[in-house]
Amino acid sequence: MKHVKYLMVSFLILFLCLAFSACSKLEKPTIVSCSSTMTEIIYEIGAGDQVLGVTSFCFFPEQVIKDKEIGRVKVIGDFVHINFGLIDSIKPDLIFTDTNMQRKIADSLRVMGYAVYHFEPAKLEDVYDCITKIGEVTENGKKAQKMVDSMKKEMDNIRAISSQREPVKVYMEINHMGPWTFGSESPLDGMIEAAGGINIFGDTATGVFITSNAEIVQRNPDIILSPIWLDAELGGWTGITPLREIYTRPDFEKTNAVIRSRVLYYDSALMKHFGPRQVVATQKLAYLLHPEYFESPKGTIPWELGWIK
């Protein structure tokens, strides 16, 4: 009789353990991401199965595309136009937004009663903190911390080589309509520094801002970078500004970048997604600035070839 009771108690304990484990998995918070950068981080730390909604601009990693195609994950809008009614029908536990362009969206969602985590990283360290925080609130803290530790180690490895080289003065254009660039309050500034470069506007204590072509010429960059991205509808790469337009701007022929034919494109989606892939982006930058000391990361587009139209 005692043996039977022992078995019954054992089965009960096993049942309770399995039930608790199942409940724990189900109770992980559900997520809506309003930013492709946030989506990338969330999936890469192992929280992809918690995501119920993303934007039409969320393409990385590949799993998010599959999740959208099968309807497991809903498309809740694009980066600046969000379907609040759809989000309300999903009723996620957590919502993620980023950049100053989504501040009003974040505020509106908070008014609706949602727990919103909004990020505007200004430094590389802010990106690491962002990943750590996302891991914490989604209950994937260990994976997030492991990712951050790995990223820091790889960035230190890049710096160990680039710090021994002569710094290259870099002008990275965000958009020619301005033209727009960035100062020291952007993770891009830290990525350029880690790659062995100097942001020519690094002495400007701000994020993205409008400068002038005359100011760019005066600061005389050694290399000029213009954004390019993959356009799924056109089936190829598209650039905001043809390199020919940059080469022929007034007085740009006086800059070291034009004199030495170092006016190139950069993969906008890779460079501006401040998360797991920014290590690869920094490796690519390091190769671009110091090709004799770095190798081009596998799978990245050949920026060094340029693309003149």
N, C-alpha and C positions, 0 to 999 in steps of 0.2 A: 504493500500500500504506500509506504514511504517512497518507494521507487517511482510509482505512478505520479505521486504528488510532485516529486522532484522534476520529472519529465514535463509535467504540466506547467510548473513554474518556469522551467527553462524555455519552453516554447513561448510562454507569455512574454518573457524578457526579450526573446529574439523577435517576436512580433512587434513589440513596442519599439525596439531599436530600428527595425526596418521601416515602421510607420513614421518614426521621428525623422529618419534619413530622407524618406520621400517628401515629408512635409517641408523639411529644410530646403530641399531643392525647389519645391514649388513656391516657397515663400521668398525666394530671392526677388528683389524689386524689379518690376517691369520698367521699361525705358522707352522714351521717345527722344531721338536726337535731331536737332534742328540744324546741325552743322556737319559737313563732310569730315572735318578734322576730328570732331568729337566721335563720330561714327567709327572712324578708323581706329582711334584709341580704344573705344569700347570693345570692338571686335577683337583687337589684337591682345587684349588682356583676358580674353576668354568669356566675355559677357555678351557675345553675339546672340545667344539663344534667349536672352532677356529682352532683346530689342523688339518692339512692336511697331515702331514708326521711324522713318528717316526721310530725308529730302530727295528730290529728283537728281540732285548733284552728288549723291553718295554712291561712288563707284568702287571704292577700295575699302577692305580687301574684296576679292572676287566673290566671296560668300554672300556679301550684302546684295550683290546683283542677283544672285540665285534666289535669295530670300524674297526679294521684291518680285521676281518673275513668277514664283509659285504662290504669291499672295500671303505668305506668312507674315511679311512686314509691309505695312501700308506706307504709301508716299503721302506725306502730310504737307507738301508744298515745295517751294524752292528755298533758296537761302534768305530772301527778304519777304517773300509772300507765303505766309503760313496759314493753313486751314485750321483755325481754332476749333471749329465745330467737330472736325474729324478727330482732333486730339481729345476733345471732350468725350467723344464716343469710345475712344480707346481707353481713357482713364488710366494713364501710366502712373507709376509710383514716383518716377524721377524724370525730369526733362533737362536736357543739356543744350546750352547755347554758347556762342562765343563772338568775339569782336564787338566793337562799338556799334556796328551796323545792326546788331541784334539786341541791343539794350532795351529798346521799346518792346520787342517781342517778349523778352524775359520778364519785363515788368507786367505786361498784360497777362501772361500766364500765371504769374504770382498772384495777381488780383483774382484770377479764376480759382485760386486755392491750391495750385500745384507747387511741389517742391522743385525749384529750378536752380540749377548750378550753372553759373555764367562765368566764363573765363576770358581774360584779355591779357595773355602773356606778353610781357615787355622784354624779358630776358630769357636766356636758355634755362636758367634755374627755375623760372616760372613755369616752363613747359614740364620740367620734371615734377614740380609740385602739383601741376594740373593732373598728370597721369596718376600720381600717388593718390590724390583726392578722389578721382574717378574710381580707382580701384577700391578705395575705402567705402564709398557710399553705395557701390554696386555689389559689395561683398566679394570682391576679387583682389583684395589687398596684397596677398603674397605674390601673385602673378604680376601685378602692377609694379611692385617694388623690385622684383627680379628683372623686369624690363628696364626700369630706370637705372639700376646698377649696371646692367649690360651696356646701356647707351652711354653712360658716363665713362665707362672703361674704354669703349671704342673711340669716343671723342678725345680722351686723353692720349690714346695711341696716335691719333691724327696730329694732335698738337705737338707731340714729341718729335715728329718729323718736320712739320711746318715751321715750328719755332726756330729751327736752325737755318731757315731760308730767308732771303731778303724779301720783306713784305711787298705785296703787289697792291697798288692803289686801284680800288674797284668802284665803279659806278653801276649800280643795279637799278634799272628802271622798272617801276611797277606798271606804269601806264604813260604813254607819250602825251596824252591829253592833259597838259599841265606844264611840264612833265611831272609825274609823281614819282617820289622815291621815299626813302625812310632814313631816320636818324638813329641814335643810340638806343631808343626805346622800342626796339623790335628784336625778336630772336634772330632775325636775319643778320643783324649787326654782329652778334656773337658767333654765328656760323661762318661769316666771312673771316672774322678774327681767327677762329679755330683752324680754318683752311689755309691760313698764311697770308691773309689779305688785310687791307685797311679800307674800311668804308669811307669814301671821300666826304660823306656827310655825317660821319660818326661823332663829330663835335657838336651836332645839333641834338639837343636833349628833347626829342619828340619821337613819335612813331612815324606813320605815313604822312607826308606833306608835299606841297607843290614847290618846286624849285624853278630854275630857269635855265635855258640852254647856255646863256652867257656865264652863269655861275658854274655849270658843269665844265665848260671850257677853261675857266679860270682855275678850277681845282685840278685839272689835267689828269684824268684817270689813265691808268695803264691798260685797263680792260673795261669794256662796256658790255653789259648783259641786258638783253631784252626778252620779255616773256613769250613762251610758246606753250601750247597745250594740245592734247589730242582731241579732235572734234569727231565724235562718233557719227554725226549726221553726214559730214563731208568725207569721212573715211580717211582722214589724214591729219597731219599737224598743221596748226594754224597759229599765226603770230599776230600780236596786236600791232606791231610796227615792223615793216620790212627793213632789213638791215641797210638797204640802199638809202632809205630815208635818213637813217642816223648818220651814215657816212657823209651825206651831202648837206647836213645842217650847217648854217653859217659858222665859220671858224673851227668846226670840228676837225678839219684837216690838220690843225695845229696840235691836237691832242696825241699823246703817246699811243692811245688805243687805236686810232685811225692810222697813224704813221706805221704802226707795227701790225696792222690788220688783225687786231684782237677785239673785234666787235662781234659778239656771238649771242646765240639764244640760250635760254635756260628753261627747263621744264617747270612751268609755273605750278602745276599741281603737286609736284614733288617738293619743290623748294618751300612752298607756302603752307604746307600741312605740318604744323608744329606738333609732331608726335613721333611714333616709332621710326618712320622713314627719314627723319631729318639727319640721322647718322649717314645714311646712303647719300643724301643730298650734300652733306658736308664733305664726304669723300669725293664726290663728283666735283665740287668746287675746288677742292685741294688739287685734284688732277688737272683741272682747267687752269689754275694759277701756277702750278709747278709740275707740269707734265713729265719732267725728267725724274721726279722723285715719287710720284704716285701713279697708280694704275686706275683706269676707268672702271667703276663698279659694273659688274655684269647686269645686263637687263636695262641699262639706262640709255637714253637716246644720245646719239653722237653730237652733242652741242659743239664740240671742237671743230666740226666740219662747216658750221654756219649754214645759212639758208637764205641766199640773197634773191629777192624778187623785184 
